[in-house]
Amino acid sequence: MNLFRLDASILPGASTSAEIADLAEAEWSAAHPGGTVVRRHLGTDPLPADAWAHATLGAFTPEDQRGEAHTAALGLAAELAEELQSADAAILAVPLYNYGVSQHFKTWADLVISGAGASTPVLKGTPTVLVTSLGGGYGPGAPREGWDHSTPYLERIVGDLWGADLTVVKRELTLAATTPGMEALRDLAAEQHRVALDAAREAGRAIAGN
């Protein structure tokens, strides 16, 4: 059995998304002690920002006319797509940054699409946990309701385009414990933290087939 694990936090030592994803991974690993975990950490080992452009241009360039950058980018795109297509289960930990999706995740997703083809469901039917963490509150009635432009994109790409059997574990208010002015939200934040951890364990058991 093969689990694909992706992280996109730029703060690996204090990542709230990784904390949640770790619990899901632990459940999968407990069920598959001989299984393989393929890891890719986009926050600490980001992909080249220009790789997608080179892969896209390279795909429209005759093979004998491609430059080294085209060839390298196309090879990288194919590798990334194969990592997903080979997975029996997947865990993707992607925090919200500046109200949108991580730039590192966007580069990765664009390259996967280049490598597999825009209409290829690289995770078709694959049990997948999407963990996302948000520093503030964006739910109904919150002052910034509707400002979360990351989660809908992630669900569209991973679930709708790539065809994953998707479970989303979402934790908001991760900054409440340390941010002045958010003191009144700390009890709610703690409760959301607890719920997210419980949901991660349950999701991990589910993708493991338990």
Number of C-alpha atoms within 10 A of each C-alpha: 15 18 26 21 23 21 25 29 25 18 12 15 9 10 18 23 28 25 16 24 29 18 20 27 26 16 20 27 20 13 16 15 10 10 13 14 17 15 13 17 18 20 19 14 12 16 17 12 13 11 21 25 17 20 25 19 15 21 17 10 13 8 11 6 9 16 12 11 16 23 16 16 25 23 13 22 24 19 16 20 22 15 18 24 19 16 21 18 26 28 26 23 26 30 28 22 17 13 18 16 21 20 16 22 24 15 19 24 19 17 27 25 23 22 24 19 13 13 9 16 21 24 25 17 15 22 23 28 27 24 27 26 25 23 19 23 22 18 13 9 9 11 11 13 11 13 15 20 15 19 22 11 15 22 17 12 16 22 22 16 18 23 19 22 18 21 20 19 21 22 25 21 21 20 18 21 15 10 13 9 8 14 13 11 15 17 12 13 23 16 12 17 20 13 14 23 21 16 20 28 19 16 28 30 20 17 25 21 12 11
